Amino acid sequence: MGKNSIATDDKLESLIQVAQQYGASDAKAISTADVAVDKSLTNFCKDSRCENYGLSINCPPHVSGPAGFKELLKDYKQAVVFKIDVPTETLLSKESLEVFRSLHKIASIIEKAALEKGYIRSKAFAGGSCKPLFCQEYTDCLVLSGNGKCRHPDIARASMSGFGINVSQLVEAAGWKMNRITSETDPKEVKMGILCGLVLIGR
């Protein structure tokens, strides 16, 4: 576990159970002191490495980024991090989109459960851009175009990458192991990967 362990109460434990109930392979309560922010990680979004850059209100450059997230973290002491174990073969296929959708859904469900328990400032983040996950058939994000509200406010959450959230350190804080999966990874050699989500818990 991370260096800055926290004592979990019944409410936090129940949020962990909610995560597992709705499909997370595991979930842990961690201190926000273990949530590392790395400004360089947003370069993966910006430097033409993400085809969804700029297409969603939940992705760069339309989010506050690492600097904004660091300021946000000052108001929180605890968080719930969760993971979904995914076969590498799935992560490298079109089937990965459905797993990313599940990641956003679980994050939003934990956030809602936290709000219902009195953690009224709780805020969820997930991996992947919401544009291809929930609005792939539309040409634009309604919010960005000024033509309306988000089509999926109940499940679409901000991308962790756009805030520079260091997933490797989140995984380490939770006591999990993570294999780095790229397009060059051989599924026969590295059989499993993980996707992670984060929910800041605050009153």
Secondary structure as GFF3:
##gff-version 3
##sequence-region A 1 203
A	DSSP	alpha_helix	10	21	.	.	.	ID=ss1
A	DSSP	beta_strand	26	31	.	.	.	ID=ss2
A	DSSP	three_ten_helix	32	34	.	.	.	ID=ss3
A	DSSP	three_ten_helix	39	42	.	.	.	ID=ss4
A	DSSP	alpha_helix	43	46	.	.	.	ID=ss5
A	DSSP	alpha_helix	65	73	.	.	.	ID=ss6
A	DSSP	beta_strand	78	87	.	.	.	ID=ss7
A	DSSP	alpha_helix	88	91	.	.	.	ID=ss8
A	DSSP	alpha_helix	96	116	.	.	.	ID=ss9
A	DSSP	beta_strand	123	126	.	.	.	ID=ss10
A	DSSP	alpha_helix	130	134	.	.	.	ID=ss11
A	DSSP	alpha_helix	142	145	.	.	.	ID=ss12
A	DSSP	beta_strand	158	159	.	.	.	ID=ss13
A	DSSP	three_ten_helix	161	163	.	.	.	ID=ss14
A	DSSP	alpha_helix	167	174	.	.	.	ID=ss15
A	DSSP	beta_strand	192	201	.	.	.	ID=ss16
###
